[in-house]
């Protein structure tokens, strides 16, 4: 599993390195959710899925779990 950070801004996910603070990407007023995301694949075809969790201490905003996972998955799978 690979761990990264993410924020949800205007209904879209921005995924970035875990070495960067959430507050360096956006401010609290524009952020709907924030936390960590891991990517994994259990699919025999190698389809990658995201799992969002945790919270941002620099923005004081929590992940919405499955809601955020669904947004990230739709974006990486282009399934709008």
C-alpha positions, 0 to 999 in steps of 0.5 A: 500500500502507498500512503498519500494525503488528500483534500476535497475542494469544490467536490474534487480530490487533490492527492499529494505527497505525505511529506506536504502539509494539507495547509500548503495545498488549500485553506480551511475555508475552501476545504470540504474534507482532508486526510490520508489515502492508501491505494490498493488492488485486489482486482485480478485486472489490477484496477486500483482503489482508494481508501480515505481515512484520518484527518488533517491537523494543519487544517483541523478537518477530518476525512469523511471516509467512504464519501471521500474514497468514492470521490477519489475512486471516481476521479482515478477510474474516470467513472463520472 
